[in-house]
Amino acid sequence: MRLEPSEGTDPGFHDFVMMHCVFMPNNQLCPALMAHYHAQPSQGTEQEKMDYALNNKRRVIRLVLQWAALYGDLLQEDEAAMAFLEEFYVSVSDDTRMITALKDQLPELEKTMKQLSEEAKAPQKKHKVLLQHFNTSDERTQKCQPIRGSDEILFKVYCIDHTYTTIRIPVASSVKEVISAVADT
């Protein structure tokens, strides 16, 4: 995974955050984010190394903030993700003592962590009912929802005779599972 610098809205960035679970589940994403956060360049002047480290940390913080905002409810169910967020918050807090330029992102991270921990400690979690409307007139007004590995999709498998079979399988299905599902139909 490589984090490119980008200012403003980057559709690729948003797509990655929305769909990462398909190709990089949380148990792989969390260590990768932590590794990128702590990455140090091996070449360059001291100033270039410091600039790289600062920009890299800012990009990772931005990604973590968007990820937590989008997946907040789902992350509360994932103990490893919550542990990562707490460890990440501690790392950023420690770094703000040495790198004052990171202080501008700390309040937003604190707010996110506080919100997630308060919601996780609530006696009864609110169960959201999500209804998906298939209205093609204005798709922009629909709220984007993160994709889970367990979400099911309709998958068309094309045959050599120009026909196809439609199956419903979880997003995170392997090729072997797809072939098995097609063989069963």
C-alpha positions in Angstrom: 0.0 0.0 0.0 1.4 3.4 -0.9 -0.1 6.7 0.3 0.2 9.4 -2.3 0.1 13.1 -1.3 -3.2 14.7 -2.2 -5.0 17.8 -1.2 -8.8 18.2 -1.3 -11.0 15.4 -2.3 -9.4 12.5 -4.1 -11.9 9.9 -5.4 -9.3 7.2 -5.3 -8.7 7.9 -1.6 -12.4 7.8 -0.9 -12.8 4.6 -3.0 -10.0 2.9 -1.0 -11.5 3.8 2.3 -15.0 2.6 1.2 -13.8 -0.7 -0.3 -10.5 -1.6 1.5 -12.1 -4.7 3.2 -12.4 -6.4 -0.2 -8.7 -6.6 -0.8 -7.2 -5.5 2.6 -9.2 -6.5 5.7 -8.8 -4.6 9.0 -6.3 -7.1 10.3 -4.0 -6.2 7.5 -4.9 -2.5 7.2 -4.1 -1.6 10.8 -0.5 -2.9 10.8 0.1 -1.3 7.4 -1.2 2.1 8.6 1.0 1.9 11.7 4.0 1.0 9.6 3.4 3.9 7.2 2.9 6.2 10.1 6.3 5.4 11.5 8.1 5.1 8.1 11.3 6.9 7.8 13.2 7.6 4.6 16.6 6.1 4.2 18.0 8.9 1.9 18.0 12.7 1.7 19.1 15.5 3.9 17.9 15.9 7.4 15.3 18.5 6.4 14.0 16.2 3.5 13.7 13.3 6.0 11.8 15.5 8.5 9.5 16.8 5.7 8.8 13.3 4.5 8.0 12.0 8.0 5.7 14.9 8.7 3.8 14.6 5.4 3.6 10.9 5.7 2.2 11.1 9.2 -0.4 13.7 8.1 -1.6 11.5 5.3 -1.9 8.5 7.5 -3.8 10.6 10.1 -6.2 11.8 7.4 -6.8 8.3 6.2 -7.4 7.0 9.7 -9.8 9.8 10.4 -11.9 9.2 7.3 -11.8 5.4 7.9 -13.0 5.8 11.5 -15.7 8.3 10.5 -17.0 5.9 7.8 -16.6 2.6 9.7 -17.2 3.9 13.2 -20.1 1.5 14.1 -18.3 -1.5 12.5 -15.0 -0.7 14.2 -16.6 -0.8 17.6 -17.4 -4.5 16.9 -13.7 -5.2 16.0 -11.5 -5.3 19.1 -8.3 -5.4 17.0 -9.3 -2.2 15.2 -10.2 -0.4 18.4 -6.9 -1.4 19.9 -5.2 -0.1 16.8 -7.0 3.2 17.1 -6.0 3.6 20.7 -2.4 2.7 19.9 -2.5 5.1 17.0 -3.9 7.9 19.1 -1.1 7.4 21.7 1.5 7.5 18.9 0.1 10.7 17.4 -0.1 12.3 20.9 3.5 11.4 21.6 4.6 12.7 18.2 2.8 16.1 18.8 5.3 16.7 21.6 8.2 16.5 19.2 6.5 17.6 15.9 4.3 20.6 16.7 3.0 20.7 13.1 0.9 17.7 13.9 -1.0 19.5 16.7 -3.6 20.8 14.2 -4.9 17.2 13.6 -4.8 16.0 17.2 -8.2 17.6 18.2 -10.1 15.9 15.4 -8.4 12.6 16.3 -9.3 13.1 20.0 -12.9 13.9 19.1 -13.1 10.7 17.0 -11.6 8.6 19.7 -13.9 10.0 22.3 -17.0 9.5 20.2 -16.0 5.9 19.4 -15.3 5.0 23.0 -18.5 6.6 24.3 -20.6 4.8 21.7 -18.9 1.5 22.5 -19.5 2.0 26.2 -23.2 2.8 25.7 -25.5 0.3 27.5 -27.4 -0.5 24.3 -25.9 0.0 20.9 -28.2 1.6 18.5 -29.0 -0.7 15.7 -29.3 1.1 12.5 -31.7 -0.1 9.9 -30.2 0.8 6.5 -32.6 0.8 3.6 -31.1 1.0 0.1 -33.3 2.8 -2.4 -32.5 2.1 -6.1 -33.4 5.5 -7.3 -31.3 6.4 -10.3 -32.6 10.0 -10.6 -30.2 11.4 -8.0 -27.6 8.9 -6.8 -25.5 11.7 -5.2 -28.0 12.2 -2.4 -27.7 8.6 -1.3 -25.3 8.1 1.6 -22.3 6.0 0.9 -22.1 2.9 3.0 -18.9 0.9 3.6 -18.6 -2.5 2.1 -18.2 -5.4 4.5 -16.6 -8.7 3.5 -19.7 -10.5 4.5 -22.0 -8.3 2.2 -23.5 -10.3 -0.6 -23.4 -9.4 -4.2 -24.9 -10.7 -7.4 -22.2 -12.1 -9.5 -22.5 -13.1 -13.2 -20.4 -15.9 -14.3 -20.1 -16.0 -18.1 -19.9 -19.4 -19.9 -18.2 -20.2 -23.2 -21.5 -20.5 -25.0 -22.3 -16.8 -24.3 -24.7 -17.5 -21.5 -24.2 -16.6 -17.9 -25.3 -17.8 -14.5 -26.1 -15.4 -11.7 -25.1 -16.3 -8.2 -25.3 -14.5 -4.9 -22.1 -14.7 -2.9 -20.3 -12.7 -0.1 -17.9 -10.0 -1.4 -14.9 -11.6 0.2 -15.5 -15.0 -1.5 -12.5 -16.7 -3.0 -12.3 -18.0 -6.5 -12.7 -21.5 -5.2 -15.9 -20.5 -3.5 -17.2 -18.9 -6.6 -16.5 -22.0 -8.7 -18.1 -24.2 -6.1 -21.2 -21.9 -6.0 -21.4 -22.1 -9.9 -21.0 -25.8 -9.9 -24.0 -26.1 -7.4 -26.3 -24.3 -9.8 
